Amino acid sequence: MVSDRGRDRVRVYRIDPAGAAAGSRVLRDVTDPSAPPVFSASESEVDEQRTAYGLTAGRDPRTGARWVAVTRRHETRVALLRLVDKADGTVGTAPIGTIDLPSEFRLPNGKTWSPCGEPDERPQLEGSILDAGNRVLYTAQEDVGIWRIPVHGAGFGRPELIDKVRSFGVPQRFDEAAEECVADGPDPGFGGKWLTADAEGLALADGKLLASSQGDSRFVVYDRDGTPRRDFRIVAGRGTDSVEHSDGAAITTRPLGPLFPHGLLVVHDGERRPAATGPAGEELATTGFAFVRLETVVQ
């Protein structure tokens, strides 16, 4: 499954393991062509591009229903959907519920704080992961931190902010000339100690939650309740480049042969080396992915 941001849909693909060997397609799009937008009320609203962004999937352990949780671009809303098999072999979606996370926060000093951003954008959510067996969604709000939200057959429960980014509560303003946020006062010290904004990709394995601390190119390992255990960087070696400014991560705990006997962590690398080369020999910014033995990072 992927989010089709341009059309505000969830697209579903079937995997044909024999496809590559037979010289045919490995992926086949089986999305119901009549599937409605995830968030938009009309196609004209889709054009505004506040559409499906990050997603994660899992199965309700009590009913067997296949869940998909989707975040919304430039907004704080999350939708919970159910996959629906159609008679023609396609797969559609049915809405279960939505939740809107905060865009402003009451600080211990009594002041109200909102993360800085462009005037028409709310502090959006990035990476998410469903711990379906425990009926919990974890989702990362870029300039805020990590949320833990109960899920059930009717939607979402009460969200809990289990960790904050270091810059939480820091006064900032949007500089229109520079088109970026700049400091607008001293740090009051209400932020967390582990995440440097943006909080990005999330992954789950063996009871541990892994989060990308994009601002300092680190990853933080938490217990399921949000207790931080340690952080680490992925450095060059064992056939991979170092990883900087990672957006997303994914984990499998299945053995994958002699190179990854205990599972695999795949992370996005925002500054892949060596970089690509342009037609005039110039160095071009390049992104990619790093493949890491799971046992070296999740213990």
Secondary structure, 3 states (H helix, E strand, C coil): CEEECCCCEEECEEECCCHHHHCCCCEEECECCCCCCCCCCCHHHHCCCCCEEEEEEEECCCCCCEEEEEEECCCCEEEEEEEEECCCCCEEEEEEEEEECCCCEECCCCCEECCCCCCCCCCCEEEEEEEHHHCEEEEEECCCEEEEEEEECCEECCCEEEEEECCCCCCEEEECCCCEEEECCCCCCCCCCCECCCEEEEEEECCEEEEEEHHHCEEEEEECCCCEEEEECCCCECCECCCCCCCCEEEECCCECCCECCCEEEEEECCCCCCEECCCCCEECCCEEEEEEHHHCCC
